[in-house]
Amino acid sequence: MRRTRTALCLALAATVVVGLAPAMPSTWAGPGGRPGDAASTLSDGYGIHVAAERQIDPRLLAVTVTTPALPGPANIRVLLPSDYAAHPARRYPVLYLLHGTSGGAADWTSTGDAERTTAGLPVIVVMPDIALDDGGGGWCTNWYNGGAYGRPEWETFHISELIPWVDHDLRTIGSRHGRAIAGLSQGGFCSMSYAARHPDLFSTALAYSGAPDIAGSPDVEVGTTMIINATEVGLDRVPPNSIFGDRVTQEVNWADHDPATLAENLRSTDLFMFFGNGAPGPLDPSPVNPSGSGIEGLVARDNVEFHDRLDSLGIPSYYDAYGPGTHTWPYWARDLRESIAPMMNDFAHPPAPPSRVTYTIADQHYSIYSWDVTMHRPAMEFSALENADAGGFALAGSGSSSVTTPASYRPGAPYAVMLHGDALGPTTVTRLADSRGRLHLDVPLGPGNPFQQDTAAAAVAGTKVYTTTVRIQPRSTTARISSK
């Protein structure tokens, strides 16, 4: 479950705003790879409507889309491999590459040298907006909006819509081992947060001067709240606490998106962190921008804390604290150049998914590695699916849960499901696998906690955690198993 530890402030993201590069005449080979096509064939679907497309050069496409998840049009830049049209049967891995605060989808190609860095490489690069109109940014979450939720729903756009849309319209390797996610500053928070919340979607996550900790001790809460509130009011033009909610009543929501809190979920993900210490470095102009220096100094301390958190859990990461360097584009462009080779190596030799799934989240409903879990409880709190495989699992939390397993069983066959928990004596029930080979299980845990985790009321009453262990065997072995 959630840990408590000391951490320091995160960084405010980059403030570079760049315009779109002018279109250059050339022949665009569409996603189907048909040489000579004058335009791409990107289609509507998965909640996305393609409002406009513009070919910038033979590899680069600018797309504007609308979606019910966002209150306005969003931009996406797509870089295709140079040989995409020449190999119509080939599929490619995808790098999702995210910009920072006050930036836009064009940043990585107009300022970050992404096109030259990926030239000749067999990879598709997708660069979506994480803010509308080059605004402050959405911090890659579905906004709290004073408890009303609703738009903008950035996580819905990026995870539930953009990824399946890209996999449908482009020739991708549409699975975990064919996806990486990277970002700078606020986008670095996003890359680590999305990887931690959705470890079954990305095999590799990279943060360039990222902010991988937004929840922790009182000092980190003060700093992160000030920065995100300033982004909301000053750049997004919305009331403070619109994104994650008020810390007093919604701290669990902040933690639910915090890569450091969710670090255990990253155990099977290859992790890369690049950052400077804020001192003037070899790529800085003279005089150095003091804000870029101060922000990177905060970034450095935040990354050290995150790295220490990973070390405490025995989770390896590539950790490049390169010393002098500020919060500016020359360093992020260099980070991408230096990380592209190991990233491509990961695509060729991806980290293996876990043999047993362990996953912690505060969401009421989640799907992870084909496990589908819905919690039934009075208040928002963390729960955990632990050591899940075809032989069973443990579930920790309060209330009860509905669990649908992966398709690991013989369709129509009976299975003995044995449950034993902190608030549940040994119980055995029979369940039939459905037509797809899945089991649908009800898992009691214990009395639901009445107060949301990390609130004043919960601090007094406590957030009790109950664990129920579930074992699954073919029904014919029930007698033998029950005797043990």
N, C-alpha and C positions, 0 to 999 in steps of 0.2 A: 504494500500500500504506500501512500505518499510519505516521503521522508521530510524531516526538518533539518536545515543546515544553514550555515552562514554563506552569504553570497554578496556580490557588489553590483553596482548599477550597470544597466545595459547602455548601449550606445544609441544615440539618435542617428538615423540613417543618412545616407548621402543626400545632398541638396542640389546636385547637378541636374539641370533640366536641359534636355537637348531636343532639337527639332528633327522631323523626319528628313531622311536623305532624299534628294530629288530622284524621281524615277528615271531610269535609263532604258532606252529602247533595246529590246532583245527578244528572243523567242523563249516563251515559258513552256516547259514540259510539265503538264499537270500531274497530279498525284498518281494517276494511273501509269505515268512514265511514257506517254506517247509523244515522241519528238514531233515538233512542229505545231503543237497546240498553241493557240494564241492566248489562252487563258487557262487557269486551273479549273478543276472540277470539284472544288470544295462544296459540300452539300450541307443543308440544314440537318440537325439531329441532336439528340441528347440534351435538349433545351437550348441549343445554340442556333441562332439565325445569322447567316452570313450576309451582312449589310453591304460590304464593299471589299474588293480585292484590288491590289495594285502590285504589279511586278516592278521590283526595284533593280534587279540585275538577274543574270541567269540562275543564281542560286537563291535569291532572297525575295520573299513575298511578304507584303504588308496586308493584313486582314483586319477588318473592323467587324465586330459581331455584337449582337444584342442577345440578352437572356433575361428571363424573369427573375433571375437571381441578383441582378444588378440594376440600379436605377438609371443607368445610361450606357451608351456604347463603350465597349472595351476594345483595345487594340492588341493584336498578336503579330509578332514577327516570326516567320518560319524560314530557317535555313536548311535547304536540302543538300545532300551530298552531290558533288559535281558529276558523279556517274549515275545518279538516280534514274534518269531517263534511259540510259544505255543498258540497264539491267532490270527489266520490268518484272522479273520473277524474284528479285532479291528483296529481303526485308532488313530493316536497319534498327539499331537501338536509338533511343531518344534521350537527349539531355534537355530537361526543363531548366531554363536559366532565367533567374529573377532579378529585377532591378531593385533599387532602394527608394527611400523616401524622396518625394518631389521628383521622381523620375517616371519613365514610361517604357513601353515595350521596345522602343527604338534604341534605348541607351546602349545596350551591349554591342550593337552593330555600328552605331555612329560614334561611340566613344570608347567602348571596351575592346575593340579589335577582334570581336568574336568570329567575323567572317574569315579573316586571314588566319586566325589561330586554328580554325577547323578545316581549312582548305585541304582537300585531298583525303579527308578522313571519312570513313563510312559511318556517319552519324547524322541523324536529324536533330536540329536544335530548335526548340520551341520556346519563345520568349513572350509570355503574356504580361499584360498589365497586372500590377497588384494595387493600383490606384487608378481612379478615373481622372482624366484631364490633367495628368501629371501632378495630382494632389498629394496629400500627406501619406496616404496609404491606408489599407484596410487591415494590416497585421494578420492577413491570411486566416481570418475567422469569420463565421457568421455572427454578425453584430448582435449584442445584447439589447441595445436600443431601449433602455429603461424597463426591460422585462417584456417588451412587445415583440422582440426579435424581428424577423422580416429583413428586407433589403437594407444594406448590401449583404449578400451571402457569398463571401469570397471563397470559403472552403467548398461550398457547393459548386461554384463556378469552376474552380481549378481541379477539384478531385472528382466530382460526380459528373461533370459535363465535359470539361476540356479534354481530360485524358481519354475517355471513350470516344469522343469526337475525333481526336487525332488518330487513335488506333483504327477507327473506321475509315477515315478519308485518306490516310497515308499508309504506305507499306512499312509498318513498324513491326518490331518484335514486341507484341502486345502482352508482355508479362513482366514480372518483377525483375528478372535478370536482364531485361532489355531497357530498363529505365534508371536514370540518375537524375538527381535534382540538386541545383546549386543556386546560390544567390549572394548578393553583397548587402551588408548592413541589415536593414529591415528584411530584405530578401534572404539574408543568411539566417535570420530567425525563422523565416517562413520555411526554408529548406529543411532545417533541423526539426521544426515543429511538425511539418507534414510527414517527414520520414518517421518521427516518433509516433504520430497518431495513425499512420498508415504504413507500417513496416512491410506489409505484404505487397506494396506497390513499387517500392524503390529499393534497389540493392545497394546504392551508393548515395551519400549525401555530403555536400560540401558547403562550407560557409566561409566567405571572404569578408573579413572584418565584421563578422556576424554578431548577433546578440542572442546567444543560446540559453539565456536565463532571464525570465521575467517574473519569477515567483521564488520567494525564499525568506530570508530574515527581514526584520523591520527596515534595515537600511536599504536593501534592494527594493523593497516595496515603495519606499519614498521616492527613490530615483526613477524607477520605471513608471510610477504613476504620474510624476511631473512631466516626463518626456512624452508619454502617450496622451495625457490630457492636453499638453501643448500642441501636439500633432492634431488632435481632434478639433480643438478650438481655433488654432491659428492657421491650419492648412486645410483640414477637411470641412471646416465651417459647420461643425455640429456641436451639441452640448458635450461637456466632459463626461467621461465614463460611458460613452455610447458604445465603445468597442467591446470591452470585456465586462463592464459593470463597475459598480462601486466596490472598492476593496473590502469595505466593512461587511457587505452582504454577499459579495460574489467572488471572494478570494478563490473558492474552489474552481470557478470558471477560468480565472487566470492560470491556476495550476494545471488545469485540464489541457492547456495548450502550450505549456512550458516544457521545452526539451529536456531541461535538467530534471524536473519532476518525473518525466516519462522516460528517463534515460534507460531503464531496464528494457524497454521496448526496442531499443537500438542495438541489442546484443548481436544480432546477425546482420547488421548493416555496416558496410565500410564507410568510415567517417573521416573527413578531412577538414582541418581548420587552419586558416592562414590569417595572420594579423600582425600589425606592428605595435610599437610601444608609444607612439605619438611624438617621439623626438624627430626632428628633421632628418630625412633619409636621402638616399642617393637619387630618388626620382622626384624629389620636391623642388619647386621653384624657390627663388629667393625674392622677397621674404615669404616665409611660410604662413599660410592661413592659420590663425590661432584656433579657430573653431575646429578645423580638421585635425589639429594636433590634440586638442582637449578631448574630442570625441574618440579618437583612436586610443588614447590613454585609458578611457573608461572601457572601451571594447576589450583591450588587453586584459584588464582585471577580470572582466566577465568571462572571457574565454579560459583564463587560468582556473577560475572556480569550476567551470563546466568540465574542463579536463580533469581536475581533481575528483569531481563527481564520477566521471567515467572510470578513472583509476580505482576508486574505492569499490566499484562494482566489478572490477576485472574486465572491463570492456575496452578493447584496444581502439586506438584512433591514430591517424597521422596528424601531427601537431607541429605546425611551423610558426613558431613565435620568432619572426625574422628580425626583430629589433627595430632600429630606426625606420620610421615610415609613418605617414599620416593617413587620414581618412579621405583618400583621394583616388581618382580613377587610374593613374599610372600603376598603382600597386594592385588594384583589382584586375586590370588587364594582364599584369604579370602573373598574378595568382592563377588566372585561367590558363595562361600559356604553360605554367609549371604543373598544373594539375591535369591537363588534357591527356597526357600519356598514361598516367596511372588510371585515369578514368576509362580510357579505351582498353587498358589491360583488364579492368574489372568487367567490361562488357564481354571480353573474350574469355575470361575466367571468373565468372561471377561468384560472389560469396554464396554459400549454400543456405537455403532457408532452414529454419530450425526443425529438428526432427520432432520436437515437442513444443507446442505453442504456449508461451507465457506472455500475457498482455494485460496491462493496467490502464484503466481509463475511467473518467467520471461520466461519460455519456450514458444515457439510459439505454440506448440501443447501439449495437456495433456489429460489424462483420469483419472478421480477420482470418486470413488463410482458410476461407470457406466455413469457418465456424460463425454461426449467427446467434447472437445473445441479446435478449431483451430483459432488462431488470425491472422488477415490480417492487417499488419502494416509495415511501412518502416524500423523501427529500433527496436532492442531488448529493452524491458522495462517490468516492472512488470504489471501484470493484475490480477484481482480478480473476482472469481465467488462467489457470496454472497447469503446466505439464500435460497439455491436452494432446492426445493422439487417439488412435483407433481403440485402444484398450481402456480409455476413460480420461478423467480430468478432475481437477478440483476447482471450485468456484468460491470466492471470498467476497463478502459484502453483507448486506442485510435485506430483509424481505424475502423475495423469491425470484426465480428467473425462469424464462423459457429459452431453451437451448436447442438449436438445430445443428446437428453434426455435419461434417463434410460427407460426401458420398463414398463412405469407406466400407459399406456393408452390402450383403447380398439382398437385392430388392425382394421384398415380401417375406423375408426370413424373420423368425422370432429371435429376440435377443433378451437376455437377462440383464437388467439394469439394477445394480446394487448401490444404494445410497447410504452414507453414514456421515453425520455431521455433528458440529458443536451443539446444535439444538435439535438434532434428529437422530433417533436410534436406528440401528440397522434395519433397512427396508429393501425388499427386492420386488421389482415389478417387471412385467414382460412388455416389450414394445416391438412392433413390427417395423422393419425398414420400409420406407416408401418406395415408389417406383424408380427413384433415382439412387436408392441405396443410402438414404439419410435416415437418422433417427430424430424424433421430435420428443424432447424431454422436459418435464417440469421439475425444477430443482428448488426445494425449500432450503432457506438459509437460517433465518431466525427473525425475531421481531424487528420490524423496520424502524430505523432511527427517525424520530419525528422532526429533527432539525437539520438543516443543510450543513454539510461539513464546512469547517473553518468559519463559522459564525460565532457570535458571543454566546448564543443559546447552546450551541453544540459544545463549546468549550466547558460549559457548566455541566451539561448532561452527559457529554461524551459521545463519540461516534463509535459504536460497538461494531466489531467485525466478526462475522460467523463464517466458518468454512465448512462446506459439504464436499465430500469426496465421492466420486461416481466411478464405478467400474462397470465395464461392458464386456459381455461374453456371449457367444452363441447359446441359445437356450438349452441345448443338449448337455452342456457342461455345468448347469446350475447346481446340481447336487454336490458335485465335487468341490466347486468353488465355495458354496455355502458352508461346507464343513470346516473350512479353514478359519 
